[in-house]
Amino acid sequence: MIPTIPNKLLHAYEKSNPQIVDQLVETIRYVHQNCPFYKRLLTKRLRNHELNEGFVREFFTKIPFSSKEDVVRNYPDGFLAVPRSEVVAYFESSGTSGNTVGSTRSVSCFTQKDLERDLNRRYSKHLGLSRDDIVAVALPYALTSSAYCFHRAAQESGAMTIGLDSGSVLSSHQKHLEIIKGIGVTVLVCSMPLVYSTMVEAAKESLEEWFGSVRAVQLCGVSTMRNGMRKISEKFKAQVYNTYGLSEFGATTHTCEFGNMHVYDTDFYIEVIDLRTGDLVEDEHQGGEIVITTLTREASPKLRYRTGDFGFLSTETCQCQSSSPILRVKGRLKDAVKLGERFWMPIDFEEILMADEKTTGMYKLVYEPKENGEGVMIKVSADVQDVHDPELKERLLAQFHERISKDIALELNRTGMTHEEFLDQSKYSAIRSMKTISLDDRRPEEWLVSY
Amino acid sequence: MVGQLLNDKIRDEKWRLISEIVTKAKEESPFYLDQWRHFDTDNIRLPEQWDQVPFTTREQITSCNPFHLLWKSRKNVQAYYESSGTTGNPVPGFPDLSFEKAVLFGKYLDEWMGLTKDRVKTAVVALVYELNPTGIRFQMALPTIGITVIPFGARSTVCTMERQVRLMRRMDPDAMFSRPFEILRLADCFYVLGTDNRTCGLSKLFYTGEIVSYHKLQRMSECWNDAEVYGHYGLTEIDSGLQLCSQGRYHEPATPYLHVEIIDENGSGAVEDGQCGEIVLTSLRPEAIRYRTEDIGFRHPGKCPCGNATASYTIMGRKVDSVEHGEGRIFPIEIEDVLFSHPDIGNEYQIHLLPGNRLKIVAEQRWGTKQSQSMLEQWLVRQIQDRFGLTVQAEVREFGKLSDRLGIPKVKSGRFIDLRCVPRQDWDAYTETNCVDGRFLKVQGKLITI
């Protein structure tokens, strides 16, 4: 007899993917049989149970989590579920959140089928890539999967593709701009498009002239929410598509025509859990840590993998009529800062700045511990069109104070000055931190990873 | 000229393809329609008439609309790239990066390098991806023959030299696809990080992006456990190239994809075999016709001792990188060959071109050597004098004193650093080897203890 359904989320997933329970059964069986790490993790737990639909419905949420630390500790083959001869691609996380010099050991392998599935997931069908498009990919090609897969997926659709790369000392934002304008790029794939628009604005040139050909911006690699998407859309006069992509999984979501990120629920089962208890978060407005289970991955499958990212999962049917869950990602949990009784993410600050039409979207947060050791002071620096605008500073500061905390100071800069070094390609020292330029976390390290 | 064209076993097929390309050029390529407006392609009916076909120059290509370079019959126009522009304006190209091409390229590499035969399972691709098709071309091709690719990229802040060493140690790849400079630098990095690269199982090295001297070839192999070395000479703008053989020469491919000419540098006509001239390439696919590469080389007369029947060449380097001196002309690769012929001289060097057209060679001791710096300096000066009749200054520093191996290099090797018009106080900045040093990468990276 199938027990009652204790897992509302699973039930919600079944609306859009009726096979999901069977897929979860198969995933657990597959990782248990083929993956050394999960074999150790699950053998005892499965001993007195038959692995079937009932097991998944009743016990899935009791399966222990796995995490990046597990992947690192079991490097390189602990999570590998196929012989190495079947692996066609080896990727790692780029290491922007920690160890950027040595190998992160956060390995992710792909078989040919894994790669093909990921290529199909890279672009939303609403973006409508075709042979008429010229796609420029300004993401890192070294070690991470995103640039390569966006590149290949664009080629598969027949579009002409230009590899601009990111994080290479050869990559110059100025060169990228010249290519975008000179070749007439129609789709720009990157993590921070506002870098480009800010450079044009700083030179007091026309955005229309530089980005007139761009019809869509595809984001990947950093969290961007409503106001940020709107800002990008306004600057580029283009549709904006976002993908929650991780080197461990590839693309896990796609953006619908209403701007919502839907989970690819035939390939992933995504949960959001309470940070303290590890229980599923049932209130869609509460949010929690994003946890991902792969449903079709062959080489590096994951079961209840804690991503370290904070997000919200909604199972309401979207305006686009899709009932695939909608995911909103707020960023890395380690970047959260406690002000008063609440934790805030950098994107909470970003959204206030992005909502104001007089900001360029380039900003920097500094988390500075207070001298008395109690709490943190936040300094926000932001590029604006006119630093002498008498009301702008007041308006922005009032919003920070009302909505977040009084412990926030604000500095307004001329366009391009907040990240002056980053935008100046002759100063190579700025290149490497593309993904993390917006946060300078000066809080003492609370933990040390030592392997 | 005729001899050059006809001395090939596959001349008939080649001529058929060349004639076809020339005939179609004006119909299919807006670039040739414009450039050849005063040239009648009907006049080219015999191989003997080939030298009437106008040259295509880098300047013509860089000053036109890049899309005019596209031929109408080109299918799979899926990529746009530009050369890095290190010697002037970037040169655009539209390489075929389709999956079908990747399969063919994988097969070609496999046949040439014996990858599956020798059970190569994992390979690192440490090549450029930014505005260059090289990296992605290998990343697409190798999996088609069952090889797992680890994409290092080149000069990337994401995959630093230190990270590459750690990955090499843990993943133990069987093959590496890279540039000569990075192949040797990576070997040095193992030493800098206190580990031994000779315990790596790397058995095959493939290089592209630079030409190398014979002794540098040997050094690359020696640094990596006597690995087999495969090399390629090509250009971003032409989808074909020449293959390195065991004698250090570059051969035309056995399949008729490319026609090579060596012409007088003034463009007045072909030179005899064995004489240096400018390399002119014609792609037998719809790309560039009689393209003046601005590279200098010569064709070897007769059959190559390696046994390969196709014509073989020695490439000296870019015309702009050579220096005239009393006894003639010298290329960086010639000095490089001397440097790498001494086992106690290290893997990195610079050649400074000083006011008064004086040359200064700055090199390093190889790690672990007992030879003194002054002895090596004297040896270098004497060797250059004996071989080229040229008096140079030489400075040999301790290992690591010329460049921080863990950093990211500014440019590839094999060039003169021209200081003739640079104020003395700026020389240090001009001769800085890296654009990002290893110390910076660590500070920025907030290194976590491993």
Interface residues (C-beta under 8 A of the other chain):
Chain A: Y75 P76 R84 S85 V87 V88 A89 Y90 F91 E92 S94 G95 G98 N99 T100 V101 G102 S103 R105 C109 Q112 L115 I134 P140 Y141 A142 L143 T144 A147 Y148 H151 R152 Q155 E156 G158 A159 M160 T161 I162 G163 L164 D165 G167 S168 V169 L170 S171 K175 I179 G182 I183 Y428 S429 I431 R432 S433 L448 V449 S450 Y451
Chain B: P66 V77 Q78 A79 Y80 Y81 E82 S84 F94 L97 S98 F99 K121 T122 V128 Y129 E130 L131 N132 P133 G135 I136 Q139 M140 P143 G146 I147 T148 V149 I150 P151 F152 G153 A154 R155 S156 T157 V158 C159 T160 E162 R163 R166 L167 R170 M171 I408 C435 V436 F440 L441 K442 Q444 G445 K446 L447 I448 T449 I450
